[in-house]
Amino acid sequence: MAGSIEWQVESPRWSIGALKSQLREHGAGHETERGSESAGVLLVLFPGYSVRRPWAEQWAEAIAANREGGRLSQVWVFAGPETVFYESRELPVSASLDRLHKGRAFDRILLVAHSSGSFPAHLWLNHWSSRELLAQRYRARIDYVNLDGGSGEGLAGGDLALGEEALALAGNWLAVSVRDSATGSYSANHEDMLALAAKHPQQFAHRLLEAESGCAPAAEWCLHDVPINRRPHNRETFDLERDYTEFGTEHPVNTDWWPIVAE
């Protein structure tokens, strides 16, 4: 699976990847001129707290291989937040949206955030909604999957929860949690995902992933990583580096959360 994406590092906290199959078909450039024919899906990944950008790139590689490329044409990967509640706002939100405005157009955007990555993802959507041209171009064509993350409600600054203008961008939005079929245990933020879908029923549907995870009974933080890795490496809790980077027959990547409209 490794090596299916050619990476261009934009900053220590953000990289852009082009699928090599797309490069062979359309040439070596990562960008086309604005106004050219749109094509494919842009996958944007916001991983969880403390996840390093290169780890998340390995997650992206595994997703691309599992989906056999599909309609993916480009992948943007961010580092995880430095703190659980993303107080420092350190990710290049504005710079990435500038790039999206100036660069190629896409048929759809698939935004995927895991855990605390949901907070910068919400900030990204809030900033996006304030940019009129981008909002008009992609309204109802932004699919968002929140993988056992949070709502951002009540956090300092008030900008890490989805505002009304951001909610108006919604395509197919999912709040995802996990239940282990052997133990009956749920992932750490299961209740938060239920609450998010209940608060915004016009935008979010709840998707419960039934898993045979190998996690110990009541090991909610092990189950927390199941949306990334079907069988996390530590059955008691998360092991972020290995769960984001070590995939294979015994630890397959999980894409059961993939929204149908992003096919």
N, C-alpha and C positions, 0 to 999 in steps of 0.2 A: 504494500500500500504506500510505502514511503516514496516520495519523489514524483507524485502525480501532479504536484502544484509547484510552480516557479514563483518564489517569494521575492518581493521588493520591500525592504525595510524603510518605512517612512519616518519612523521615530522609534526610540526604545520601547514605546508602548503601543505601536500600531504598525501593522504590515499589510500589504496588498498582495494577494496571490492570484495568479492566472493559471487555469487548468492547462496543462501542456497539450491536451487534445485540442483545446480551443486555439492555442498558439499555432499549432500545426495547420489548422484549418484557415486561420485568419491573419497569420503573420505574427511577428515577435513582439509587437508593441503591446503594452498593458492597457493603453488608452486609445480610443478613437476620438476623432474630432466631435465636438458637440454638434448635434443636429444630424449626425449619421443615423442609420437605421438602428433601432434598439434591438437588443437580442438577449435572451436568456435571463437567468436569475442571479442577482447579487446576494450572496450569503454573508451576513454580518454576525460575528460571534463576539459576545461579551462574556468571558469566563468568570468564575467565582473569585472570591477574595484571595489575594496573594498568588494567583496563578500567573506564571511568567508567560510572556508572549510566545516564546518558542515552544512551550508546552501546549499552548492553545493551537499553535500551528500544526502540531501532531494530531490533535483532535480533529482539526479541519481536514487533514490528509485522510484520516480514517473515515470521516463522513463522506468525503468525495469518493473514496474507493467503494464504500458500502452502497452508495447510491449509483455507482458506476457512472459518475459524472452527471447523468441526468441532463437537466437544462441549466445546470450551473455554468456560469461563464467566468465568474470572478468571486473571490472570497476576501473579505476584510476581517482581520483578527486584531483584537485589542488585548492588552494585558488586563489581568484582574485588578480590582480596586486595591489600593494599599491598605485600606482599613475596611472593616466589615460594612460600615454604613457610609463609606465613600465621602468622608468629610472634606477631603482636600481637593476634590474635583480635578484630578491631575491628568485625566485622559484628554486627548486632542479632539474634543467634540466639534468645535468650530472649524478646525482645519479639515477634518474629514468631511463635514458637510460642504465646505468650500469645494473640495475635490469632486464631490458628487454633483454639485451644481455645474461645474466647469467641464467635467469629463463626459464619458459616454452615458447614454441612457440605457435603462434595463427594462425588460418586460415587467418584472416584479422584484421586490426586495423581500428577502426572508431574514428577519432579525431574530436571533436566538440568544437568550441570556440565561446563564446558570447561576443560581444562588444570589450572592451579593452583586453579581454582574447585572442583575435586573435594575439596580439603581442608576448606574451610568446609562443603561439602555433607555430608561425612562427620561433621563435628562436629554439624551440624544433625540428622542422623539419630540420632547417639548421644544427643543431648539429648532428641530425640523419644521414643526407646525408654524413657527413664527416666520419662516421663509416662504413667502407667498408663491413664488414660482415652483419651488420644490414641492410644496404642499399640493398645488394644483396638478402637477405632473404625476404624482404618485398617489393621490387620494384613492383609497380602497384597493391599492395595489401593494400595500405594505403588510406583509404577514409577520406576526410576532408570536414567538413561543417562549414563555416564561417557565423555565425548568426548575421547579421547586425553589423559587426565589421569594421575593417579597413584593409588596405593593408600593413601598416608599412612603406610605401615609404616616404622618406625624414626625418625620425626620427633619432635622434642622435645614432651614433654607426654603422648604416648601416646594422645591423644584425636582425632587426625586420621585414624586408621585405623578401619575399621568394627569395632565390638565385636560380640560374639555376640548381644546383645539387639537391636542395630540390624539385623543380618543376618536375625533372625527376622521382621522387618517385610516382607521382600522380596515384591514382586509379580513383575513382569517386569523383570529387571535386565540391562543390556547394558554391556559394555566394548567401546568402539568405536575402531578405528584405520583408517588409510587406506593404500591402495596405488594408486600412479599406474599406469594401464594402459599408458601410453606408455613410461615410463622404468623401471618395475619398482621404483621407490623407495617406501619406507614413511615414514609420519609419525613424528615425533620420539619418541613414547611408545608405539609399536607393541608393543615387547617388554613394556612395563609392563602394557599391556592384556591381552596373552596371559597374563602371569603372574597378574593379578588373576582372570581367568576360571578359570585352572587351580587357583588356591588355593581358590576358593569355587564349585565347579562346581554346587552345588545352588541357588545364587542367581544367578550371572552366566553369561551366554552371550557369547562373543566375536562381534562383528559386524565384518567387514572391508568397508569401503566402497571399491569399485572406482571410480576417478575419472579423468576426463580434465581435469586441473587446470590445465594450462599451466605448472606449476612446472618449474623447471630440474632436471636429473638430480641426485639426492642432496640436493635442497633440502628436508630433512625438516621445517624450521620453516615453510616455505611450505605443505607438506602438512598440517601441524599445524592450520592454519586452515580446511582444506577441510570439516570438519563444520559450520562456520559458513557459509562462502561457497564455492560450488563451484569458482570460479576466483578465487583470491586475487589481490590487486592487485599484489603484488610477487612475481615468480616465483622470487626467491632466498631470501626469508624472510617472516616475518609482518609485516603492517602492521595493527596491531590496530584503530586508529580507522577506517580505510577498510573493513577486512574485516567489521567489526561494524555499519557504518552505511551503506555504499554498495552497494545491491543493485539489480539490474536484469537486462536481457536478457543482458548480457555477464558479469555477476557475480551469478548467481542464488543465493538462499538455499538451503541444503542441509537437507532434513528426511528424508533416506533412513535416518536412525537412529531414526525414530519407531517406538515399539513398537506392535504391532498391538492390544494390549488397551486402549490409550489412544484408540482411534478413537472 
